[in-house]
């Protein structure tokens, strides 16, 4: 399923991630997944939250620069080779993965994927019977 991801651009300064999580927490916004990518002068904090538009507005009102991007949230068994199977299928169909991040919880692993062609990626995964999840709050961090 195609879902919305919130990306927050942060200066590389001690405490900036803390400030984001503090603002979100004080406004009752829980994160179900996140990743931090580092650049030379800034980082990108990517988040999966229940209502990304609301979270974006709150962050902007608190001085953060944020955007929303379409991504896919895939669930696979938390076993060796499960993710490789999905990625091999996507590669064989010419789908390029721009970035991805994942977390496991018990018997399943959740993978957030940003492909070059999101509609095609979603279609291929569905055709091969992979489970795609909405941006719910089943797993909270």
N, C-alpha and C positions, 0 to 999 in steps of 0.2 A: 504494500500500500504506500502510496506517495503521501508523505507527511511534511510538515513545516518544521524547519530547524531555525533556531535563533542563533545568530553569530554576533558576538560582542567584540569590538576592537579595543584592545587595552594597551596602554603604554607599558613597557617593560620596567615596572616599578614594584618594589615590595609592597604588598598589601592590596594591589588593585583587584585581584581575584576575590580576596576577602570582601572587598567593598561590594562587588556584584552579588556574591552569595548572601551577604547581609541584607542588601536592598530587596532581593527576591524573597528571602525568608521572612522579613518584616511585612511583606505584602502577601504572604500566604502562597507563594509560588514554589512548587516543588520541582526538582529536576529528576527526570527518570534516566538521563544519560548526559554525559558531557565529555568534551575533549579540549585540550589546550594545544595549539600549534604556535611555536615560537618563531618570530622573525627577528631581524637585527635590532629594530627599534620599537616594535610592537608585537603583540601576540593576538591570536584569535581564539576566543573562548566559544566553542560551539555547544549548544544546549538543546536538549529535547525537553520541552515543558508542555503541560496540558493546553495552555492558551498562549501561543507565542506572540500574537498581536498585542494582547494585554501586557505581557512581560516586556515586550519591546517598548511600549508606551511608558511603562513605569521606569525602565532603564533610561530612556531618553530624557524623561523628566528629572532624572537624577544625574544628568551630565554624561551619560555613556552613549557611544555611537553603536547602533545595533541595526542589523538587517535580517531579513527572513529569506531562507532558501529552501527549495524543495529537495527532499532526500527520500530514501527508501529505508524502512526499518524491517529487516529480515530476521526471522528466528530460525535457528538450526539446532539440532541436537548438540549437546556439549560433549562431543566425542571426536577423537582424532579423524581428520579428513572430511568432516561435514562441511566446513567452510570452503575447503578446497574444491569440493564437488560443485558448489554453487559458482565459485569464481571461475572454474574451468569452463563451465557452461557459458557464462557471460563472455569470457575471452573468445571462445569458439564462435560466438555470435557477433564478435567485433565490438563489444561494449567495453569502453575504457573506464576504469575507476579513477576518478580524480583524487578522492581521499575516502577513508572509511575509519571507523572506530567501533569498538565492540566491548561488551562485558558479558560475563556468564553469571548465571544464578541457578545453582543446582543442576538439573538435567538439561537446561537449555542455555543457548547463547544468543544474545541480541546483537545484531550488526547494523550499524547505520552506514549507508552507502550513498555517496554522491557520484553518480555516473555521468558520462558525457551526454547520454540520451536517456533521460529518466523514464519516459513513456515506454520506450523499447525495453529497457532493463526490467521494468515492472511486468511488462507483458511476458517476457522470456521466463522470469521467475515463476509467474503464475502458471504458464504452460507446463513447466517442469514440477509443478505441485509443491513449490516452496511456500512456507507460511510467511505472509507479510502482515505486520502489525500496525495498528494505528498508534498515535502518540498518546497512549493512555498512561496511567500512573500505576501499572501493575508492579513495577519494580521501582522503588524509591531509593535515592541515595542522599 
